[in-house]
């Protein structure tokens, strides 16, 4: 993994493999996954700006967000949730 402006960016050597061309999203069991990511909205939607541009990932017609697998999905832009938000 590499750090990019304080955010974790998964590298190509990560076990995710290549995934989609834009966000490198893939669905395979991994430690860092959509369900533990800062960009998760609700149970299965992603708001990450590069993922939103990825045409290979299905879009929710109501929200415009991308539909992801919270258990096995992940992309190269995984980010740990802010601890401060959980403390409220």
For each residue, the residues with C-beta under 8 A, 3 or more apart:
1: 8 9 10 11 14
2: 8 9 11
3: 6 7 8 9
4: 7 8 9
5:
6: 3
7: 3 4 77 79
8: 1 2 3 4 32 78 79 80
9: 1 2 3 4 76 77
10: 1 14 16 24 32 74 75 76 77 78
11: 1 2 14 76
12: 18 24
13:
14: 1 10 11 76
15: 28 30
16: 10 19 24 26 28 30 74 75 76
17: 26 28
18: 12 24 26
19: 16 23 24 25 26 75 76
20: 23 24 25 26 54 56 57 75
21: 24 54 56
22: 50 51 53 54 55 56
23: 19 20 48 50 51 53 54 57 75 76 77
24: 10 12 16 18 19 20 21 75 76
25: 19 20 51 54 56 57 68 73 74 75
26: 16 17 18 19 20 73 74 75
27: 69 72 73
28: 15 16 17 72
29: 71 72
30: 15 16 33 72 74
31:
32: 8 10 36 37 74 78
33: 30 36 37 69 70 71 72 73 74 78
34: 37 39 40 44 46 68 69 70 71 73 74 75 78
35: 40 70 71
36: 32 33 40 78 80 81
37: 32 33 34 40 46 48 74 78 79 80 81
38: 79 80 81 82
39: 34 46 47 48 51 77 79
40: 34 35 36 37 45 46 68 70
41: 45 46 47 63 65
42: 45
43: 70
44: 34 67 68 69 70
45: 40 41 42 60 63 65 66 67 68
46: 34 37 39 40 41 51 52 57 65 66 67 68 75
47: 39 41 51 52 65
48: 23 37 39 51 52 75 77 79
49: 52 53
50: 22 23 53 54 75 77
51: 22 23 25 39 46 47 48 54 57 66 68 75 77
52: 46 47 48 49 64 65 66
53: 22 23 49 50
54: 20 21 22 23 25 50 51 57 66 75
55: 22
56: 20 21 22 25
57: 20 23 25 46 51 54 66 67 68
58: 66 67
59: 64 65 66 67
60: 45 63 64 65 66 67
61: 64
62:
63: 41 45 60
64: 52 59 60 61
65: 41 45 46 47 52 59 60
66: 45 46 51 52 54 57 58 59 60
67: 44 45 46 57 58 59 60
68: 25 34 40 44 45 46 51 57 73
69: 27 33 34 44 72 73
70: 33 34 35 40 43 44 73
71: 29 33 34 35
72: 27 28 29 30 33 69
73: 25 26 27 33 34 68 69 70
74: 10 16 25 26 30 32 33 34 37 78
75: 10 16 19 20 23 24 25 26 34 46 48 50 51 54 78
76: 9 10 11 14 16 19 23 24
77: 7 9 10 23 39 48 50 51
78: 8 10 32 33 34 36 37 74 75
79: 7 8 37 38 39 48
80: 8 36 37 38
81: 36 37 38 85 86
82: 38 85 86
83: 86 87
84: 87 88
85: 81 82 88
86: 81 82 83
87: 83 84
88: 84 85
